[in-house]
């Protein structure tokens, strides 16, 4: 089942003013699960795939018109994940393009819920960066609370899969020598367009994933290139961090990001960015520039003001 969060379109800045609803995709349009008690994605996850399938079947039997997708705006399928755990350097081809060896164990970092962004929503390029980059990733959405699971058990903890774009400021990543500021800014985790339940993805290690900018291909690879597969990642993470329903695990990105192209290329205002994964769909966002553009990172962060406050001449 392909689940989505949606709301009627609004003319107010192009955003919906109504709370999102939960539905599923059919050939004829969107069927709304909200009247059946599925009021948000946490309630969908709590219901489980089997119960959702029963509800979907009852809606289809009842008939009636489906919702035209062109009349709604999509929201991120998991709007407020408790945790967004990300894996760095997890594709062999991405390691090769950097001329480095794959890591011996999964390298973890985190984003927070502020980074979640909707399909179709703008990605704001902060004034502090000139090197904004795209990273197309398979994201795993957890379906039940687990800790210290084995790789053999790991997929049983998965509710479904979606697409996540791990937006990154490469210049700040290099300056900080760690990744929180560079990857954790507001809106730096566009997610969607749908959440596909686990039963529809037979093998998460056999999915083609691609990104493009203004229609020009950047990344084109497969999840078979992962250094650590989904099972291994979930088992590794759960050894240290209890995973709970609605948590999101971003599993890394393949070769082709702008920073390692020859010459390097970066995102700027007006760029149309697409991340697409086989069996899930395409996530589209457009970059807009924060203004005014300030090239001094300390000044952009307000550091100069804080240090100078109260200082004598």
Secondary structure as UniProt FT lines:
FT   STRAND          2..8
FT   TURN            13..14
FT   STRAND          21..26
FT   TURN            27..28
FT   STRAND          29..32
FT   HELIX           34..36
FT   HELIX           41..62
FT   HELIX           69..71
FT   STRAND          72..75
FT   TURN            79..80
FT   STRAND          84..88
FT   HELIX           92..98
FT   STRAND          107..111
FT   HELIX           113..115
FT   STRAND          116..117
FT   TURN            119..120
FT   STRAND          122..125
FT   TURN            127..128
FT   STRAND          132..133
FT   STRAND          136..142
FT   HELIX           151..154
FT   HELIX           155..157
FT   STRAND          158..166
FT   STRAND          168..169
FT   HELIX           170..176
FT   HELIX           180..183
FT   TURN            186..187
FT   STRAND          189..197
FT   HELIX           198..200
FT   TURN            204..205
FT   STRAND          208..213
FT   TURN            214..215
FT   STRAND          216..222
FT   HELIX           223..225
FT   HELIX           230..240
FT   TURN            245..246
FT   STRAND          248..253
FT   HELIX           258..260
FT   TURN            269..270
FT   STRAND          272..277
FT   TURN            278..280
FT   STRAND          281..289
FT   HELIX           297..300
FT   TURN            301..302
FT   HELIX           303..308
FT   TURN            309..310
//
